[in-house]
């Protein structure tokens, strides 16, 4: 009789656990399947893809961008992604800042910098072989060492 109660308790526990193994649903009531998380542009975030406005394509930042580290806090990173013609650069930040798109400008001393016209809020340029992002003259991000 005792064995019967143990078996009954085991089967009841197993059925409760198995009942919770159904497919999870997303907000639209669809099954949450791997790769079923496309955004408005068709980019699959679970596969590492995000939309790049300057590339007009879904990209993986670590494949297409240049990884930058914050000078103040190495935990904060950014990626810079260049348009195919290099006339624009898109900035992707890790700390929930919105992306920014900067335009290429010729420097009086030669070379280029990317910024917003008549606004020196952020500047992207290459200095001593490394990409940098500065804000109002202060260095805020520099190219991560492994991406030299």
Secondary structure, DSSP 8 states (H G I E B T S, - for coil): -HHHHHHHHHHHHHHHHHHTTS--B-TTS-B--TT--B-TT--BGGGT-EEETTTTEEE-HHHHSEEEEESS-TT-EEEEEE-TTSSEEEEEESSS---EEEEEEE-TTSSEEEEETTEEEEEEEEETTEEEEEETTEEEEEE-GGG-
